[in-house]
Amino acid sequence: MALNDTLARVDADLAAGRIPVARQRLRGLVSSYPHEPAPRRRLAAVYRRLYGDPAEAGRWMYLEEDRSPEETAAFEERYADAVRRMRAMAWRGTESDAPTPFAARQLAAVRESASEIVGRPVTWDGPAEVKGDARESGRLADALAGGGCLLLTVAFLGIWVYGLVSLFN
């Protein structure tokens, strides 16, 4: 019932011109109901008609057989490799949870491509990190971050001690 109630709210938001609110509601529905095609289709329509963003429309229509080839190409260009596509599609579960055989084939193809990129099997519940990914951090970055935190802590303690000594002088 929550799905239908929220879709009704989306309709009301769109009718009132509250497009960002409607879009957020739809994103929440996709997150809560990843296997339901209705929120994905509606989200694609919002991006297509109201934002003019074919890549995002292609993102949300990627599992639909009647998707637009131009939007699909724009989505695949924006999310250049299969691992990034996996994250962007916001799918959870397995291919067997897909609402249609076409969607199941699409999901399997993306997951298999991502597994090849990573070099090991990946699942929809935890897409892997890849080299060059924004989420990846190396040893140098970790060391610099740790060193910066240590430096800030020492500086803060130094200022605190200086203030304490000045208070009693």
One Martini backbone bead per residue (centre of mass of N, CA, C, O) as a GRO file, in nm:
protein
  169
    1MET     BB    1   0.053   0.064  -0.017
    2ALA     BB    2   0.294   0.266  -0.012
    3LEU     BB    3   0.344   0.280  -0.310
    4ASN     BB    4   0.068   0.401  -0.401
    5ASP     BB    5   0.075   0.647  -0.213
    6THR     BB    6   0.340   0.769  -0.325
    7LEU     BB    7   0.247   0.792  -0.618
    8ALA     BB    8   0.022   0.993  -0.549
    9ARG     BB    9   0.214   1.210  -0.440
   10VAL     BB   10   0.368   1.249  -0.697
   11ASP     BB   11   0.133   1.353  -0.861
   12ALA     BB   12   0.083   1.599  -0.679
   13ASP     BB   13   0.362   1.727  -0.710
   14LEU     BB   14   0.354   1.761  -1.018
   15ALA     BB   15   0.093   1.933  -1.028
   16ALA     BB   16   0.240   2.158  -0.826
   17GLY     BB   17   0.561   2.172  -0.919
   18ARG     BB   18   0.724   1.950  -0.730
   19ILE     BB   19   0.978   1.802  -0.868
   20PRO     BB   20   1.201   1.738  -0.657
   21VAL     BB   21   1.010   1.585  -0.468
   22ALA     BB   22   0.921   1.367  -0.666
   23ARG     BB   23   1.202   1.259  -0.723
   24GLN     BB   24   1.266   1.174  -0.430
   25ARG     BB   25   1.037   0.976  -0.398
   26LEU     BB   26   1.124   0.790  -0.630
   27ARG     BB   27   1.402   0.719  -0.519
   28GLY     BB   28   1.289   0.587  -0.264
   29LEU     BB   29   1.127   0.367  -0.411
   30VAL     BB   30   1.366   0.232  -0.551
   31SER     BB   31   1.503   0.158  -0.285
   32SER     BB   32   1.254  -0.001  -0.156
   33TYR     BB   33   1.164  -0.103  -0.474
   34PRO     BB   34   1.377  -0.247  -0.693
   35HIS     BB   35   1.158  -0.454  -0.850
   36GLU     BB   36   0.990  -0.213  -0.940
   37PRO     BB   37   0.897  -0.051  -1.236
   38ALA     BB   38   0.727   0.209  -1.181
   39PRO     BB   39   0.937   0.404  -1.047
   40ARG     BB   40   1.140   0.392  -1.282
   41ARG     BB   41   0.956   0.502  -1.503
   42ARG     BB   42   0.882   0.770  -1.362
   43LEU     BB   43   1.171   0.872  -1.332
   44ALA     BB   44   1.235   0.878  -1.631
   45ALA     BB   45   1.013   1.082  -1.705
   46VAL     BB   46   1.121   1.314  -1.539
   47TYR     BB   47   1.401   1.333  -1.679
   48ARG     BB   48   1.293   1.367  -1.965
   49ARG     BB   49   1.068   1.603  -1.942
   50LEU     BB   50   1.187   1.800  -1.698
   51TYR     BB   51   1.521   1.773  -1.745
   52GLY     BB   52   1.656   1.655  -2.009
   53ASP     BB   53   1.789   1.354  -1.917
   54PRO     BB   54   1.893   1.078  -2.086
   55ALA     BB   55   2.078   0.925  -1.887
   56GLU     BB   56   1.871   0.901  -1.654
   57ALA     BB   57   1.649   0.771  -1.816
   58GLY     BB   58   1.827   0.523  -1.896
   59ARG     BB   59   1.879   0.423  -1.612
   60TRP     BB   60   1.562   0.364  -1.541
   61MET     BB   61   1.521   0.193  -1.836
   62TYR     BB   62   1.733  -0.049  -1.862
   63LEU     BB   63   1.508  -0.293  -1.787
   64GLU     BB   64   1.356  -0.212  -2.047
   65GLU     BB   65   1.243  -0.303  -2.361
   66ASP     BB   66   1.119   0.008  -2.434
   67ARG     BB   67   1.368   0.152  -2.464
   68SER     BB   68   1.594   0.397  -2.547
   69PRO     BB   69   1.878   0.404  -2.730
   70GLU     BB   70   1.977   0.690  -2.654
   71GLU     BB   71   1.951   0.662  -2.345
   72THR     BB   72   2.128   0.415  -2.316
   73ALA     BB   73   2.385   0.542  -2.432
   74ALA     BB   74   2.404   0.773  -2.225
   75PHE     BB   75   2.431   0.592  -1.979
   76GLU     BB   76   2.684   0.428  -2.076
   77GLU     BB   77   2.863   0.681  -2.094
   78ARG     BB   78   2.843   0.788  -1.801
   79TYR     BB   79   2.865   0.468  -1.724
   80ALA     BB   80   3.137   0.318  -1.847
   81ASP     BB   81   3.111   0.080  -1.644
   82ALA     BB   82   2.969  -0.192  -1.486
   83VAL     BB   83   3.011  -0.102  -1.194
   84ARG     BB   84   2.875   0.174  -1.218
   85ARG     BB   85   2.607   0.061  -1.321
   86MET     BB   86   2.533  -0.102  -1.077
   87ARG     BB   87   2.506   0.137  -0.885
   88ALA     BB   88   2.303   0.311  -1.057
   89MET     BB   89   2.059   0.093  -1.060
   90ALA     BB   90   1.970   0.003  -0.766
   91TRP     BB   91   2.013  -0.301  -0.714
   92ARG     BB   92   1.865  -0.584  -0.540
   93GLY     BB   93   1.983  -0.904  -0.537
   94THR     BB   94   1.867  -1.085  -0.811
   95GLU     BB   95   1.778  -1.181  -1.123
   96SER     BB   96   1.520  -1.344  -1.019
   97ASP     BB   97   1.375  -1.060  -0.926
   98ALA     BB   98   1.291  -0.992  -1.189
   99PRO     BB   99   1.006  -0.892  -1.377
  100THR     BB  100   1.175  -0.984  -1.636
  101PRO     BB  101   1.364  -1.142  -1.867
  102PHE     BB  102   1.508  -0.893  -1.971
  103ALA     BB  103   1.608  -0.788  -1.698
  104ALA     BB  104   1.770  -1.040  -1.625
  105ARG     BB  105   1.968  -1.020  -1.862
  106GLN     BB  106   2.079  -0.740  -1.797
  107LEU     BB  107   2.182  -0.800  -1.513
  108ALA     BB  108   2.372  -1.033  -1.591
  109ALA     BB  109   2.552  -0.874  -1.787
  110VAL     BB  110   2.654  -0.661  -1.588
  111ARG     BB  111   2.768  -0.851  -1.371
  112GLU     BB  112   2.967  -1.004  -1.556
  113SER     BB  113   3.130  -0.755  -1.640
  114ALA     BB  114   3.215  -0.675  -1.354
  115SER     BB  115   3.366  -0.938  -1.290
  116GLU     BB  116   3.581  -0.899  -1.508
  117ILE     BB  117   3.697  -0.631  -1.406
  118VAL     BB  118   3.767  -0.737  -1.109
  119GLY     BB  119   3.826  -1.073  -1.107
  120ARG     BB  120   3.544  -1.137  -0.967
  121PRO     BB  121   3.276  -1.204  -0.810
  122VAL     BB  122   2.966  -1.030  -0.810
  123THR     BB  123   2.709  -0.845  -0.647
  124TRP     BB  124   2.421  -0.656  -0.589
  125ASP     BB  125   2.488  -0.606  -0.272
  126GLY     BB  126   2.823  -0.554  -0.362
  127PRO     BB  127   2.977  -0.362  -0.536
  128ALA     BB  128   3.274  -0.311  -0.650
  129GLU     BB  129   3.583  -0.193  -0.672
  130VAL     BB  130   3.777   0.026  -0.882
  131LYS     BB  131   4.009   0.147  -1.057
  132GLY     BB  132   3.954   0.499  -1.032
  133ASP     BB  133   3.765   0.531  -0.819
  134ALA     BB  134   3.624   0.755  -0.602
  135ARG     BB  135   3.625   0.543  -0.350
  136GLU     BB  136   3.911   0.511  -0.375
  137SER     BB  137   4.197   0.434  -0.160
  138GLY     BB  138   4.518   0.477  -0.074
  139ARG     BB  139   4.795   0.481   0.115
  140LEU     BB  140   4.866   0.777   0.076
  141ALA     BB  141   4.590   0.898   0.141
  142ASP     BB  142   4.572   0.775   0.424
  143ALA     BB  143   4.833   0.905   0.537
  144LEU     BB  144   4.753   1.201   0.488
  145ALA     BB  145   4.500   1.199   0.658
  146GLY     BB  146   4.632   1.112   0.923
  147GLY     BB  147   4.840   1.343   0.936
  148GLY     BB  148   4.634   1.574   0.941
  149CYS     BB  149   4.494   1.490   1.203
  150LEU     BB  150   4.744   1.502   1.380
  151LEU     BB  151   4.815   1.800   1.330
  152LEU     BB  152   4.547   1.918   1.438
  153THR     BB  153   4.570   1.800   1.722
  154VAL     BB  154   4.838   1.936   1.802
  155ALA     BB  155   4.744   2.227   1.755
  156PHE     BB  156   4.510   2.225   1.952
  157LEU     BB  157   4.677   2.153   2.204
  158GLY     BB  158   4.869   2.394   2.188
  159ILE     BB  159   4.654   2.614   2.218
  160TRP     BB  160   4.541   2.514   2.486
  161VAL     BB  161   4.802   2.532   2.651
  162TYR     BB  162   4.858   2.832   2.598
  163GLY     BB  163   4.594   2.930   2.728
  164LEU     BB  164   4.642   2.808   3.008
  165VAL     BB  165   4.908   2.956   3.070
  166SER     BB  166   4.795   3.249   3.025
  167LEU     BB  167   4.584   3.238   3.257
  168PHE     BB  168   4.819   3.202   3.496
  169ASN     BB  169   5.000   3.480   3.417
   0.00000   0.00000   0.00000
